[in-house]
């Protein structure tokens, strides 16, 4: 009698979708809606579409497809900026396929934060008689109108030669069978950060870190997205939120990586 399974709060890995889909009957499907406290749900996608099409693209570093906007929800992708935007203009919309910040307008979007005008200025845009919310997430819209999630805006790594986005870069390393998960962090100040990839190996296995590091570098150098990464660090267990056990505390991981690099350089 089960018709659908819904998983929200953090991106669902392709391996988990494959695993749980194999346990369901033909009619049942896993749905992974996308949204935030300020606007939810915004989009949704089903496991059939993920397994037949978008999952393969995600593994290649295209980001995670979170589906098409739900009825009554208007999603626009705008140029990346850390500055407030007082009023909406179509001039800030980026073309389809280009990476920008995801913005949302609709009845379910909150109009303001409680007694926090600074947060309002950074996240809310006046759009006619309504409010458009800046999700703080980076993404793009494809030719089918689907939204692809590429990571948090605050987590992007800006180097002297360009910008690296977390989800696409991490997908390349996550393809290795001995990698449980990875996290891209930036060391130093923007726009001259040094990109570092942190690796949490698969649990319960004995890992030859020297061999694994060499194999991961070989993978990185073959991809335009990751060829700039010259530092790999291994972490036993990433710091994550206690609710979802999957959202990585990248700020803590970046501080840890900075200390590890200092120790390595001293040696």
JOWOZI-V457863 format. One line per field, one symbol per residue. burial: 1 if it has 16 or more other C-alpha atoms within 10 Angstrom, else 0. A space follows every 10 residues. Layout:
burial=???
This chain:
burial=0000000001 1001001100 1000000111 1111100110 1111111101 0001100110 1111111110 0010111111 0000100000 0011010011 1111110011 1100000001 1111110000 1111111111 1000011111 1110111110 0001111111 1111000110 1111111000 0011111111 1000000000 0110011011 0000110110 0111000110 0000010101 0011001100 0000000
